[in-house]
Amino acid sequence: MGPCGARQLTGAMTHNTADDTARTTAHDTADDTARPTAHHTTGCTVQNAARSMTVVVTGASGRTGGRVARAAEGAGLGVRSASRTQGFDWYDASTWADVLRGADAAYLVYPTDVGAPGAADAVGRLAREAVALGVRRLVLLSSRGEERALPTEEALRTSGADWTVVRAAWFAQNFSEGPLVEGLRSSGELVFPGGEVQEPFVDLRDVADVVVNALTEGDRYVGRTLDVSGPRLLTFREAVAEVGRAAGRELTYTPVSARQYGEQLAALGVPPEETAFLVELFESLLDGRNACLSAGVQEVLGREPRDFAEFAREAAETGVWKS
Ligand SMILES: NC(=O)c1ccc[n+]([C@@H]2O[C@H](COP(=O)([O-])OP(=O)(O)OC[C@H]3O[C@@H](n4cnc5c(N)ncnc54)[C@H](OP(=O)(O)O)[C@@H]3O)[C@@H](O)[C@H]2O)c1
């Protein structure tokens, strides 16, 4: 069942050797202007503990990992970036220990999709190895309403780690970074199987802030599943219109079936297994199950989530949607 069925509030790189060169250099784009968040710290103890923490950030060159790395550094944590650039490969377990050893915590983001084939097995194995190496505090990025993500979440929960799952709504940044950008930029059109379904797009800065708060606030969010969304439901058509207004150009949205979308992906050379996975994912996720707000951002950060309009305005300033 998706999060709307039962509306609930579930909810420093001190490896000190080669890691220093691997410290994230993730881009400081305009959308990353720091905004004060209510770190629910309980005083100096937690802050000092956080300061001496080293967190492994998987996917640190990606959309969420880059923001988590910056937010963690901003909170005084040591950050150890971990992606293939640093020799860490989710598909090769022999690369995991070097990255984990000596760290205190890790942010886990499984490439492509948290519900992808092999994700549960890899996350479970990595989490158990992390615990064995003394890296007990693990935060996994998951996806709201995605049934295929549940075994991955369960693999983390049963690993022996002090776990937190952060289940995110669709990212607002899907419109400015990643596969949805090209159509909007080049032809002014988003062709997507989103129908007229509503989604509370979440800003990735809020996701990153929630992750870092979960890491720095002691046991407060251990054993918790935090659903995070933006503050407002929008259809993909409405989101594209907001992007168009912010970008100062007319953009259109053309809904297609998941199957038609899959045919386009196949024509673009996406491998058949990946296409089949995405078709099934979109068919299930975009059926209205996620058409509700979640309160994780408010609970953890003590403020409202960033609005989609704020995201669109700031992303437009970077020129990302200019043809
Ligand atoms: N899109 C959404 O709306 C949404 C919503 C909720 C949850 N999610 C979840 O978000 C996750 C994707 O996160 P993201 O958008 O931050 O990722 P992303 O921007 O696509 O970046 C992927 C990151 O993973 C690294 N990577 C790729 N393959 C790897 C491998 N084999 N081993 C190690 N690292 C690898 C990449 O770096 P290198 O290339 O250097 O390895 C990169 O840093 C998925 O699990 C998805 O289910 C997405």
The ligand as a Tripos MOL2 file, in Angstrom:
@<TRIPOS>MOLECULE
LIG
   48    52     1     0     0
SMALL
NO_CHARGES

@<TRIPOS>ATOM
      1 N1         13.8370   10.1170   -8.8810 N.am      1 LIG1
      2 C1         12.9740   10.1640   -7.8860 C.2       1 LIG1
      3 O1         12.0140   10.9370   -7.9410 O.2       1 LIG1
      4 C2         13.1950    9.2840   -6.6780 C.ar      1 LIG1
      5 C3         12.2810    9.3450   -5.6100 C.ar      1 LIG1
      6 C4         12.5220    8.5670   -4.4660 C.ar      1 LIG1
      7 C5         13.6550    7.7660   -4.4020 C.ar      1 LIG1
      8 N2         14.5080    7.7290   -5.4740 N.ar      1 LIG1
      9 C6         15.7080    6.8710   -5.3810 C.3       1 LIG1
     10 O2         16.8450    7.6880   -5.5620 O.3       1 LIG1
     11 C7         17.9390    6.8520   -5.9380 C.3       1 LIG1
     12 C8         18.7820    7.5890   -6.9710 C.3       1 LIG1
     13 O3         19.3750    8.6560   -6.2730 O.3       1 LIG1
     14 P1         19.9950    9.9100   -7.0090 P.3       1 LIG1
     15 O4         18.9420   10.5230   -7.8860 O.co2     1 LIG1
     16 O5         20.6420   10.7410   -5.9790 O.co2     1 LIG1
     17 O6         21.0730    9.2160   -7.9230 O.3       1 LIG1
     18 P2         21.7770    9.7950   -9.2120 P.3       1 LIG1
     19 O7         21.7230   11.2840   -9.2650 O.co2     1 LIG1
     20 O8         21.2370    9.0190  -10.3730 O.co2     1 LIG1
     21 O9         23.2660    9.4040   -8.9630 O.3       1 LIG1
     22 C9         23.6710    8.0650   -8.8890 C.3       1 LIG1
     23 C10        24.9210    8.0330   -8.0220 C.3       1 LIG1
     24 O10        25.2690    6.6780   -7.8180 O.3       1 LIG1
     25 C11        26.5940    6.4630   -8.2680 C.3       1 LIG1
     26 N3         26.6230    5.1430   -8.8800 N.ar      1 LIG1
     27 C12        26.0600    4.7410  -10.0440 C.ar      1 LIG1
     28 N4         26.3050    3.4420  -10.2340 N.ar      1 LIG1
     29 C13        27.0360    3.0200   -9.1770 C.ar      1 LIG1
     30 C14        27.6070    1.7740   -8.7940 C.ar      1 LIG1
     31 N5         27.4970    0.6730   -9.5530 N.pl3     1 LIG1
     32 N6         28.2780    1.7090   -7.6300 N.ar      1 LIG1
     33 C15        28.4530    2.7930   -6.8480 C.ar      1 LIG1
     34 N7         27.9340    3.9920   -7.1510 N.ar      1 LIG1
     35 C16        27.2360    4.1040   -8.3060 C.ar      1 LIG1
     36 C17        26.8970    7.5850   -9.2520 C.3       1 LIG1
     37 O11        28.2670    7.9420   -9.2260 O.3       1 LIG1
     38 P3         29.3720    7.2390  -10.1550 P.3       1 LIG1
     39 O12        28.8620    7.3370  -11.5540 O.co2     1 LIG1
     40 O13        30.6050    8.0280   -9.8690 O.co2     1 LIG1
     41 O14        29.4950    5.8330   -9.6760 O.co2     1 LIG1
     42 C18        26.0930    8.7310   -8.6510 C.3       1 LIG1
     43 O15        26.8310    9.3700   -7.6560 O.3       1 LIG1
     44 C19        17.3400    5.5440   -6.4290 C.3       1 LIG1
     45 O16        17.6080    4.5460   -5.4670 O.3       1 LIG1
     46 C20        15.8430    5.8320   -6.4770 C.3       1 LIG1
     47 O17        15.0600    4.7010   -6.2130 O.3       1 LIG1
     48 C21        14.3110    8.4610   -6.5830 C.ar      1 LIG1
@<TRIPOS>BOND
     1     1     2 1
     2     2     3 2
     3     2     4 1
     4     4     5 ar
     5     4    48 ar
     6     5     6 ar
     7     6     7 ar
     8     7     8 ar
     9     8     9 1
    10     8    48 ar
    11     9    10 1
    12     9    46 1
    13    10    11 1
    14    11    12 1
    15    11    44 1
    16    12    13 1
    17    13    14 1
    18    14    15 2
    19    14    16 1
    20    14    17 1
    21    17    18 1
    22    18    19 2
    23    18    20 1
    24    18    21 1
    25    21    22 1
    26    22    23 1
    27    23    24 1
    28    23    42 1
    29    24    25 1
    30    25    26 1
    31    25    36 1
    32    26    27 ar
    33    26    35 ar
    34    27    28 ar
    35    28    29 ar
    36    29    30 ar
    37    29    35 ar
    38    30    31 1
    39    30    32 ar
    40    32    33 ar
    41    33    34 ar
    42    34    35 ar
    43    36    37 1
    44    36    42 1
    45    37    38 1
    46    38    39 2
    47    38    40 1
    48    38    41 1
    49    42    43 1
    50    44    45 1
    51    44    46 1
    52    46    47 1
@<TRIPOS>SUBSTRUCTURE
     1 LIG1         1 GROUP 0 **** ****
